[in-house]
């Protein structure tokens, strides 16, 4: 039986939010000094537990605000849990906000090295993989243009090419196919499938049900931070449609 590569136990994530709207920074400071700024707690993730086996392809399903992106950020180590634990047994590569770490005034070529360094790649490794990254991103002469002049799709292609040049144990994907043309989506899906064949474990968020069912072998359903269902994707989506139809 395959071992757990990720274990999530009694996980909760809470955020503090001001009870009243504060219009500007001056008013915010005044309220803090007068101790009149009151907060309420918002449970983005509410005491959930599940595990993922090596080689699983888990689709995380739920409406906007259900807690999907928060969960992925905690698993990736970007956010800290308020309570509970997340155990990871392998190298994690998160594709959460592709290109969020780019320096906009620098060229695509320069950002390959900068972004790669942020992800822990050595210069020698990037030198070796540079052509592969450039070819996959398919930016042509734009690779030598400042990233501030890129469209969101171009930044996504470059970010995806940099992040997926490694072979991770655990790959975390958050709406990475939502931006970009059909050619990019087809090419990036193929890259992800190649990673499946090499044994990568994948956690995937997408609003595209057909895509989740194509790429994943199991799903979990989140609703207002709670784990509602875990298992077969048809059953998970059946429950999801029940919830969304009630809202309508």
Kinemage of the C-alpha trace (Angstrom):
@kinemage 1
@onewidth
@group {chain A} dominant
@subgroup {mainchain}
@vectorlist {calphas} color= white
{ca unk a 1} P 0.000 0.000 0.000
{ca unk a 2} L 1.373 3.424 -0.969
{ca unk a 3} L 2.578 5.631 1.855
{ca unk a 4} L 1.076 9.026 2.640
{ca unk a 5} L 3.081 11.743 0.917
{ca unk a 6} L 0.930 14.489 2.484
{ca unk a 7} L -0.977 14.298 5.742
{ca unk a 8} L -3.316 17.099 6.861
{ca unk a 9} L -4.565 16.776 10.439
{ca unk a 10} L -7.132 18.994 12.193
{ca unk a 11} L -6.111 21.965 10.055
{ca unk a 12} L -7.634 25.371 10.725
{ca unk a 13} L -6.693 28.771 9.302
{ca unk a 14} L -8.194 31.915 10.781
{ca unk a 15} L -7.853 35.504 9.616
{ca unk a 16} L -8.584 38.643 11.624
{ca unk a 17} L -10.785 41.152 9.834
{ca unk a 18} L -11.844 44.641 11.014
{ca unk a 19} L -15.502 44.737 12.030
{ca unk a 20} L -15.931 48.200 10.515
{ca unk a 21} L -14.663 49.579 7.225
{ca unk a 22} L -11.685 51.937 7.573
{ca unk a 23} L -11.464 54.414 4.694
{ca unk a 24} L -7.819 55.473 4.964
{ca unk a 25} L -4.540 54.783 6.741
{ca unk a 26} L -4.835 57.865 9.001
{ca unk a 27} L -8.183 56.713 10.350
{ca unk a 28} L -6.753 53.210 10.785
{ca unk a 29} L -3.870 54.573 12.948
{ca unk a 30} L -6.218 56.742 15.021
{ca unk a 31} L -8.456 53.791 15.766
{ca unk a 32} L -5.478 51.651 16.761
{ca unk a 33} L -4.139 54.362 19.096
{ca unk a 34} L -7.580 54.842 20.667
{ca unk a 35} L -8.036 51.074 20.797
{ca unk a 36} L -11.277 51.401 18.881
{ca unk a 37} L -10.338 49.014 16.090
{ca unk a 38} L -12.304 45.830 16.649
{ca unk a 39} L -11.760 42.592 14.798
{ca unk a 40} L -13.750 39.511 14.000
{ca unk a 41} L -12.246 36.150 13.124
{ca unk a 42} L -12.909 34.512 9.776
{ca unk a 43} L -12.379 30.750 9.474
{ca unk a 44} L -10.938 30.189 6.003
{ca unk a 45} L -10.211 26.534 6.848
{ca unk a 46} L -12.157 24.856 9.620
{ca unk a 47} L -10.693 21.723 11.253
{ca unk a 48} L -10.156 19.496 8.230
{ca unk a 49} L -8.176 16.246 7.929
{ca unk a 50} L -7.214 14.120 4.931
{ca unk a 51} L -4.181 12.371 3.466
{ca unk a 52} L -2.751 11.930 -0.020
{ca unk a 53} L -0.923 8.837 -1.267
{ca unk a 54} L 2.140 9.003 -3.486
{ca unk a 55} L 1.025 9.249 -7.110
{ca unk a 56} L -2.472 10.525 -6.257
{ca unk a 57} L -3.910 13.338 -8.355
{ca unk a 58} L -6.239 15.212 -6.034
{ca unk a 59} L -8.781 17.719 -7.336
{ca unk a 60} L -9.832 20.341 -4.780
{ca unk a 61} L -13.414 21.383 -5.551
{ca unk a 62} L -15.532 24.227 -4.190
{ca unk a 63} L -17.128 27.575 -4.928
{ca unk a 64} L -15.264 30.885 -4.678
{ca unk a 65} L -14.410 31.561 -1.040
{ca unk a 66} L -14.603 27.885 -0.065
{ca unk a 67} L -10.977 27.881 1.130
{ca unk a 68} L -9.307 26.091 -1.793
{ca unk a 69} L -6.455 28.549 -2.404
{ca unk a 70} L -5.868 28.964 1.331
{ca unk a 71} L -5.526 25.202 1.709
{ca unk a 72} L -3.034 25.007 -1.147
{ca unk a 73} L -0.958 27.842 0.314
{ca unk a 74} L -0.744 26.079 3.684
{ca unk a 75} L 0.281 22.798 2.049
{ca unk a 76} L 2.879 24.699 0.008
{ca unk a 77} L 4.228 26.368 3.165
{ca unk a 78} L 3.274 29.886 2.043
{ca unk a 79} L 0.758 30.340 4.886
{ca unk a 80} L 0.955 29.106 8.477
{ca unk a 81} L -1.824 27.089 10.050
{ca unk a 82} L -3.691 28.541 13.034
{ca unk a 83} L -4.176 25.004 14.326
{ca unk a 84} L -3.307 21.503 13.190
{ca unk a 85} L -0.458 20.134 11.122
{ca unk a 86} L 0.574 19.482 7.525
{ca unk a 87} L 3.247 16.825 6.932
{ca unk a 88} L 4.991 16.628 3.544
{ca unk a 89} L 7.277 13.789 2.473
{ca unk a 90} L 8.947 15.123 -0.653
{ca unk a 91} L 9.939 18.185 -2.653
{ca unk a 92} L 6.975 20.526 -3.164
{ca unk a 93} L 6.694 22.802 -6.199
{ca unk a 94} L 3.723 25.196 -5.979
{ca unk a 95} L 2.206 26.829 -9.060
{ca unk a 96} L -0.007 29.259 -7.176
{ca unk a 97} L 0.401 32.735 -8.634
{ca unk a 98} L 2.601 32.231 -11.646
{ca unk a 99} L 4.895 35.179 -12.206
{ca unk a 100} L 4.013 36.811 -8.870
{ca unk a 101} L 7.727 36.907 -8.036
{ca unk a 102} L 8.816 38.530 -11.291
{ca unk a 103} L 10.692 41.836 -11.271
{ca unk a 104} L 8.661 43.783 -13.806
{ca unk a 105} L 11.422 46.110 -14.945
{ca unk a 106} L 13.709 43.208 -15.890
{ca unk a 107} L 13.515 41.137 -19.047
{ca unk a 108} L 12.082 37.652 -19.286
{ca unk a 109} L 15.608 36.266 -19.618
{ca unk a 110} L 16.752 38.043 -16.440
{ca unk a 111} L 13.653 36.880 -14.607
{ca unk a 112} L 14.401 33.259 -15.462
{ca unk a 113} L 17.490 33.560 -13.244
{ca unk a 114} L 15.826 35.724 -10.573
{ca unk a 115} L 12.666 33.633 -10.287
{ca unk a 116} L 14.680 30.435 -10.511
{ca unk a 117} L 16.891 31.585 -7.631
{ca unk a 118} L 13.750 32.280 -5.555
{ca unk a 119} L 12.685 28.679 -6.179
{ca unk a 120} L 16.084 27.410 -5.040
{ca unk a 121} L 17.593 26.615 -8.442
{ca unk a 122} L 21.348 27.057 -8.799
{ca unk a 123} L 22.790 29.218 -11.586
{ca unk a 124} L 24.408 26.117 -13.077
{ca unk a 125} L 21.024 24.367 -13.158
{ca unk a 126} L 19.359 27.360 -14.839
{ca unk a 127} L 22.226 27.610 -17.350
{ca unk a 128} L 21.604 23.965 -18.228
{ca unk a 129} L 17.805 24.350 -18.483
{ca unk a 130} L 17.678 27.884 -19.945
{ca unk a 131} L 16.963 26.850 -23.556
{ca unk a 132} L 14.306 24.357 -22.429
{ca unk a 133} L 12.554 27.108 -20.433
{ca unk a 134} L 12.708 29.625 -23.292
{ca unk a 135} L 11.478 27.091 -25.849
{ca unk a 136} L 8.541 26.024 -23.683
{ca unk a 137} L 7.497 29.598 -22.854
{ca unk a 138} L 7.434 30.325 -26.616
{ca unk a 139} L 7.936 34.078 -26.188
{ca unk a 140} L 10.250 34.565 -29.153
{ca unk a 141} L 12.087 37.893 -29.074
{ca unk a 142} L 9.919 38.984 -26.123
{ca unk a 143} L 12.266 36.993 -23.871
{ca unk a 144} L 14.550 40.071 -24.042
{ca unk a 145} L 11.720 42.552 -23.329
{ca unk a 146} L 10.878 43.799 -19.783
{ca unk a 147} L 8.160 41.687 -18.166
{ca unk a 148} L 6.096 44.825 -17.458
{ca unk a 149} L 5.256 44.778 -21.174
{ca unk a 150} L 3.985 41.170 -21.070
{ca unk a 151} L 0.336 40.190 -21.098
{ca unk a 152} L -0.905 38.057 -18.188
{ca unk a 153} L -0.826 35.046 -20.512
{ca unk a 154} L 2.826 35.656 -21.410
{ca unk a 155} L 3.789 35.933 -17.738
{ca unk a 156} L 1.901 32.720 -17.015
{ca unk a 157} L 3.715 30.863 -19.793
{ca unk a 158} L 7.105 32.014 -18.538
{ca unk a 159} L 6.275 31.248 -14.905
{ca unk a 160} L 4.965 27.799 -15.805
{ca unk a 161} L 8.070 27.041 -17.888
{ca unk a 162} L 10.400 28.009 -15.021
{ca unk a 163} L 8.528 26.164 -12.280
{ca unk a 164} L 7.983 22.912 -14.188
{ca unk a 165} L 11.575 22.552 -15.360
{ca unk a 166} L 12.218 20.477 -12.217
{ca unk a 167} L 10.738 17.061 -11.410
{ca unk a 168} L 8.939 17.555 -8.081
{ca unk a 169} L 7.538 14.886 -5.775
{ca unk a 170} L 4.481 17.064 -5.097
{ca unk a 171} L 3.067 19.544 -7.608
{ca unk a 172} L 0.473 22.106 -6.477
{ca unk a 173} L -1.595 23.759 -9.220
{ca unk a 174} L -4.026 26.618 -8.583
{ca unk a 175} L -5.960 27.742 -11.682
{ca unk a 176} L -2.781 27.706 -13.769
{ca unk a 177} L -4.704 26.938 -16.961
{ca unk a 178} L -7.223 29.747 -16.513
{ca unk a 179} L -4.954 32.202 -18.351
{ca unk a 180} L -3.479 31.515 -21.746
{ca unk a 181} L -4.566 30.363 -25.161
{ca unk a 182} L -5.675 26.882 -26.213
{ca unk a 183} L -2.207 25.993 -27.507
{ca unk a 184} L -0.611 26.796 -24.133
{ca unk a 185} L -3.281 24.873 -22.212
{ca unk a 186} L -2.762 21.800 -24.388
{ca unk a 187} L 1.027 21.982 -24.060
{ca unk a 188} L 0.959 22.578 -20.303
{ca unk a 189} L -1.526 19.745 -19.735
{ca unk a 190} L 0.840 17.427 -21.626
{ca unk a 191} L 3.719 18.603 -19.387
{ca unk a 192} L 1.637 17.830 -16.292
{ca unk a 193} L 0.743 14.387 -17.674
{ca unk a 194} L 4.448 13.690 -18.255
{ca unk a 195} L 4.987 14.455 -14.568
{ca unk a 196} L 2.202 11.991 -13.680
{ca unk a 197} L 4.044 9.262 -15.574
{ca unk a 198} L 7.186 10.020 -13.543
{ca unk a 199} L 5.235 9.508 -10.312
{ca unk a 200} L 4.504 13.095 -9.264
{ca unk a 201} L 1.712 13.640 -6.755
{ca unk a 202} L -0.584 16.490 -7.809
{ca unk a 203} L -3.017 18.753 -5.966
{ca unk a 204} L -5.130 20.635 -8.495
{ca unk a 205} L -7.631 23.501 -8.275
{ca unk a 206} L -9.654 24.513 -11.316
{ca unk a 207} L -13.193 25.728 -11.988
{ca unk a 208} L -13.171 23.546 -15.105
{ca unk a 209} L -14.922 20.305 -14.085
{ca unk a 210} L -13.986 18.438 -17.273
{ca unk a 211} L -10.331 19.337 -16.777
{ca unk a 212} L -10.319 18.182 -13.149
{ca unk a 213} L -11.884 14.879 -14.176
{ca unk a 214} L -9.313 14.454 -16.969
{ca unk a 215} L -6.317 15.121 -14.729
{ca unk a 216} L -7.356 13.794 -11.310
{ca unk a 217} L -8.255 10.403 -9.861
{ca unk a 218} L -9.821 11.652 -6.629
{ca unk a 219} L -11.415 14.783 -5.218
{ca unk a 220} L -12.254 16.641 -2.032
{ca unk a 221} L -15.033 19.208 -1.667
{ca unk a 222} L -14.667 22.310 0.491
{ca unk a 223} L -17.569 24.535 1.524
{ca unk a 224} L -16.984 27.590 3.740
{ca unk a 225} L -13.701 26.081 4.923
{ca unk a 226} L -15.179 22.698 5.848
{ca unk a 227} L -14.402 19.341 4.245
{ca unk a 228} L -17.732 18.102 2.876
{ca unk a 229} L -16.754 15.138 0.680
{ca unk a 230} L -13.661 13.063 -0.126
{ca unk a 231} L -13.407 10.348 -2.759
{ca unk a 232} L -14.714 9.572 -6.246
{ca unk a 233} L -14.881 12.677 -8.445
{ca unk a 234} L -18.393 11.983 -9.753
{ca unk a 235} L -19.655 11.761 -6.173
{ca unk a 236} L -17.715 14.868 -5.111
{ca unk a 237} L -19.087 16.889 -8.020
{ca unk a 238} L -22.586 15.526 -7.378
{ca unk a 239} L -22.412 16.941 -3.850
{ca unk a 240} L -20.913 20.197 -5.178
{ca unk a 241} L -23.805 20.675 -7.606
{ca unk a 242} L -26.298 19.969 -4.789
{ca unk a 243} L -24.759 22.783 -2.728
{ca unk a 244} L -24.533 25.294 -5.607
{ca unk a 245} L -28.116 24.561 -6.742
{ca unk a 246} L -29.396 25.267 -3.219
{ca unk a 247} L -27.633 28.656 -3.286
{ca unk a 248} L -29.337 29.533 -6.586
